[in-house]
Amino acid sequence: ALPSSSDLKQQTIVTEPITLRKGYFRAGTRFTYIAQDKHFKESGGREYWPNSSWSTSYAFNFSLSYGITDRIQISLFVPLENYHLESYYLIETPLLSLDYSLSINARGRGLGDCNFMIWYQVIPEKEKKISLTIGNHIIFPTGQKNFTGNISSTNQYGLPIFNSNNIPTGEGCVQAAAMLLA
């Protein structure tokens, strides 16, 4: 039995089915923020990045979804990304009695790689019953992929102090993945 129009109006993002109903649109936004100063070792433990390194990134994702049928939904995600990397390395060479440093301060801002998704409910969702949905997403290389930078100055040994406002915001290749939700 189909839900009445008043039942449909009362549904929220928590109570509606996994795919949008036929003819329904949904627009959305998502914000993600990541700060990193550690990484995982091969043994599984965590350790701080060498010397003094810090990285942050955040992205605003805008999405638009549409229900083609009650069991098929398509979505498009458009990310606006911002990256910042600061790193300072002190390199010691005791045999030559030299210590020198390398400094990096790089940023990237702009359109990231767009993501197109399609979902299909193999076993339709019903109240208190199992459901099965499969999906596929394809990432298109819409973000800048090439790294360009400049050397703003050099240290006491003539090594570069690297600064850039042009870190890539995209991967530069098409990617695809399949998903299963139960």
C-alpha positions in Angstrom: 0.0 0.0 0.0 1.3 3.5 -0.9 1.6 6.0 1.9 -0.9 8.8 1.9 0.3 12.3 1.0 0.0 13.4 4.6 2.2 10.5 5.7 4.8 11.6 3.1 4.8 15.2 4.3 5.5 13.9 7.9 8.6 11.9 6.9 12.0 13.1 7.9 15.4 12.1 6.6 15.5 9.5 9.4 12.1 7.9 8.6 12.1 8.0 4.8 13.4 5.1 2.7 17.0 4.8 1.7 16.2 6.0 -1.8 14.0 9.0 -2.5 10.5 8.4 -3.8 9.8 9.0 -7.5 9.9 12.6 -8.4 11.4 13.9 -5.1 14.4 16.2 -5.0 16.7 16.8 -2.1 19.4 19.4 -1.8 22.0 19.2 0.9 25.3 20.4 2.2 28.0 18.7 4.2 31.1 20.1 6.0 34.2 18.1 6.8 37.3 19.2 8.7 40.5 17.2 9.2 43.6 18.2 11.1 46.7 15.9 11.0 49.9 15.7 12.9 50.2 11.9 13.3 50.3 9.0 10.9 50.0 5.2 11.3 53.1 3.1 11.2 53.1 -0.3 9.4 52.8 -2.0 12.9 49.5 -0.2 13.4 50.7 2.2 16.0 50.5 6.0 15.7 53.4 8.4 15.7 53.9 12.1 15.1 55.1 13.2 11.7 58.8 13.8 11.7 60.1 17.2 12.8 57.3 19.8 12.8 54.5 19.1 10.4 50.8 20.0 10.4 48.1 19.6 7.9 44.5 20.8 7.8 41.8 20.4 5.2 38.1 21.2 5.0 35.5 20.9 2.4 31.9 22.1 1.7 30.0 19.5 -0.3 26.9 20.5 -2.0 24.6 17.7 -3.2 21.4 17.3 -5.2 19.5 14.0 -5.3 16.5 12.9 -7.3 14.2 9.8 -7.1 13.9 8.4 -10.6 11.6 5.7 -9.3 10.7 4.7 -5.7 13.7 2.3 -5.9 16.2 4.2 -7.9 17.9 7.5 -6.9 20.7 9.5 -8.4 22.9 12.1 -6.6 25.5 14.6 -7.6 28.1 16.0 -5.1 30.1 19.1 -5.8 33.0 19.8 -3.3 34.7 23.1 -2.6 38.0 22.3 -0.9 40.7 24.1 1.1 44.0 22.6 2.1 46.9 23.9 4.2 50.2 22.2 4.9 53.0 23.5 7.0 56.2 21.6 7.5 59.6 22.4 8.9 62.5 20.0 8.7 65.8 20.2 10.4 68.3 17.9 8.8 71.5 17.2 10.8 74.6 15.8 9.1 77.1 15.2 11.9 79.9 13.9 9.6 79.9 17.2 7.7 79.2 19.3 10.8 76.1 20.8 9.0 72.6 21.4 10.0 70.1 22.8 7.6 66.4 23.4 7.4 63.7 23.0 4.9 60.4 24.9 5.2 57.1 24.2 3.4 54.0 26.3 3.6 51.5 25.3 0.9 47.8 25.9 0.4 45.1 24.8 -2.1 41.6 26.1 -2.6 39.0 25.4 -5.2 36.6 22.9 -6.8 37.3 19.3 -5.9 36.5 16.2 -7.9 32.7 15.8 -8.4 31.0 12.6 -7.4 27.9 11.0 -9.2 26.0 8.2 -7.4 23.2 5.9 -8.3 21.3 3.7 -5.7 18.9 0.8 -6.4 16.8 -0.9 -3.7 17.0 -4.6 -4.6 14.8 -5.6 -1.7 12.5 -2.6 -1.0 12.6 -1.2 2.5 9.5 -2.0 4.6 8.8 -1.3 8.2 10.8 -3.7 10.5 11.9 -5.9 7.6 15.3 -6.3 6.0 16.2 -4.3 2.9 19.0 -4.5 0.4 20.4 -1.5 -1.6 23.3 -1.5 -4.0 25.0 1.6 -5.3 27.7 2.8 -7.5 29.6 6.0 -7.5 31.9 7.6 -10.0 34.3 10.4 -9.2 35.1 12.7 -12.1 38.3 14.7 -12.3 36.9 18.2 -12.1 39.4 19.6 -9.5 42.8 20.9 -10.3 45.3 18.1 -10.5 48.6 19.6 -11.3 50.8 20.9 -8.5 52.5 24.3 -9.1 54.5 26.2 -6.6 57.1 28.8 -6.2 60.2 29.2 -4.1 59.8 32.4 -2.0 63.4 32.4 -0.6 66.2 30.1 0.4 67.8 29.2 3.7 71.4 29.8 4.8 72.6 26.9 2.6 70.7 27.9 -0.5 68.0 25.3 -0.1 64.5 26.4 -1.0 61.9 27.7 1.3 58.8 26.4 -0.5 55.5 28.4 -0.5 52.5 27.7 -2.7 48.9 28.7 -3.0 48.3 26.0 -5.6 48.0 22.5 -4.0 45.9 20.3 -6.2 42.2 20.0 -5.1 41.6 16.9 -7.4 43.1 13.5 -8.1 43.2 13.9 -11.9 41.6 10.5 -12.7 38.2 8.8 -12.9 37.4 6.6 -9.9 34.5 4.1 -9.4 33.3 2.0 -6.5 30.4 -0.2 -5.7 28.5 -0.2 -2.4 26.1 -2.6 -0.6 23.7 -1.5 2.2 21.7 -4.0 4.2 
